[in-house]
Amino acid sequence: MFAKYLSKFGHRIQYSVFEIDNSTRILDNIISDLKNKYEKRFSQEDSVMIFKLSSSCEVLRFGYAKNDEKDFIIIT
């Protein structure tokens, strides 16, 4: 259910890893929805981690990914 929600904002990199390339406002909306709609449905096995990557982070890209130079947010 939450994965389907995240698919509206980015794409799935792996089964439980999403790349969301969007604005801070969109991320704030995702966090708000997470807290208000989804978190209460999570079980003890569920977890969400949000990594805010900035220009100060080093990102190494290989293959197809090396053509994508945009900033991104990874939600796992």
N, C-alpha and C positions, 0 to 999 in steps of 0.2 A: 504494500500500500504506500509506504513512504518512498520506496524506490520509484514507483510510478509518478508520484508527485515531483521528485527530483528530476525526472526525465523531461519535464516541461522547461527546465532551466539550463540543462546541459546534456552531456551524453555519458553513457556508462563506459568506463575504461576496463573494468573487470566486474565480476558479479556484484560486488558490494562497494565499488569505488566509482565515484562520479566526478567528472570535471565540469565545473560550472564557470563559464566565462561571462561575467556580468558585472553590474555595478554594485556599489556598497549598499544602495537602497534595496536592490533585489536580495542581497545576502541578509540584510536586516529583516526583510519580509519572510525569508525562509526560516531564520532563527525564531522569529515570532510565531510562525505557524508550527514550527517544531515544538516549541514550549507549550503553546495553547491548544493544539489539535492532536499531536502525535505522541508526545512524551508520555502521557498518561496511559497509552495503549502498549507501551513497550514492556517487554518481560525482562527478567534478570539477564537473559542472554543477549539482549539488544544493546547496541551502543552506537553512538554517532560521534565522530570526531571531525572538526572543521579546522583545516589548516589554511590560514591566510598567508599566501605567498606574496612577497613584495619584490620590488626591483632590487633590493639588497640581497635577496636569496639567489644562490647560484642554481641554475637549472640547466642540466645537460640534456640535449635532445639528439636522438639518433633516428635514422630511417625517416619515415613520413613526418614524424613529430618535429624534425629540425626545420621544416618549412613554416612552422607555426610560432611566431615570435610574440604573441599576445600574452599579457598577464593572465593568470588563471587561479581559480580556487579549487582545491580538492576536498571533497566531502567523502569520508569513508564510513 
